[in-house]
Amino acid sequence: MFERINQIIKNIENIQDEITISLNMAKITLEDYIMIKRGSADMPENLNMSLFMAVDEHVMALKKEIDTLNKLKREWFVF
């Protein structure tokens, strides 16, 4: 059980590194990304769409890992 949790946490840490690299390459912050995705902010003109999509892919992978961790929490720790 702990091996599975540790693997998910390791995946989350790796994805966090990938997100940080992608955000730096796109020259935006995580807050900028979130605001753009929500439609609360416009896409900067100098933002390369392929870099934005790379950030988006990594964020979706992070969401998947977090969802998996939450699923395990519900399955194993709900009494």
N, C-alpha and C positions, 0 to 999 in steps of 0.2 A: 504494500500500500504506500509506504513512504517513498519507495523508488519511483512510483508513478507521479507522486506529488513533486518530488525533487526534479524529475525530468521536465515536468510542465514549468516549474519555476526557472529551470535552466533555459528552456525555450523562450520564456518571456524575457529573460535577461538578454539573450542573443537578439531577439527581435527589437528590444529597446535600443541596442547598439545600432542595428540596421536603420531604425527610424531616425536616430540622431544623425547618422551619416547622411541619409537621404534628405533630411531637413536642412542640414548644412549645405549640401550640394544645391538644393533649391533656393537657399538663402531666405527661408521663412522659419517661423517658430511653430511649435505645436499649436499654440493658440491661434496663429494665423491660419493654419491648416483647418482647425476645427471651425473657425468662423467662416471660411470659404465653403467648407462642406455644408454648413448649416444655411448658407445663403445670406449670412449676416454681413459678409464682406465680399468685395469684388476680387476676382483673380488679378494679381498684379500683372501689368503688361510684360514685364521682363521675366515672368515665371515660365519656364519651359514645361509644357504639358507632360512630357514623358517623365520628368523629374517629379512632378506632382502625382502622377499615376504610380510611380515607384513608392512614394510616401504612402499613398492610399493602399497599395497592396500590403505593405508592412503593417499598417494600422489594422487592416482586416485580419491579418495573421495574428496580431496581438489580441484582437477581439475574440478570435476563435480559441486561442489558448486560455484566455480568461473565462470564456464560456465553459470550456472543458473543466477547468478548475472548479467553477461554481457547480457544475453538474456532479462532480465527484463529491463536493461538499454536501450537496443535497442527498446523494445516494448513501454516503457513509456516515454522516454525522447528524442526521435527523432522527431523533429518538421519539 
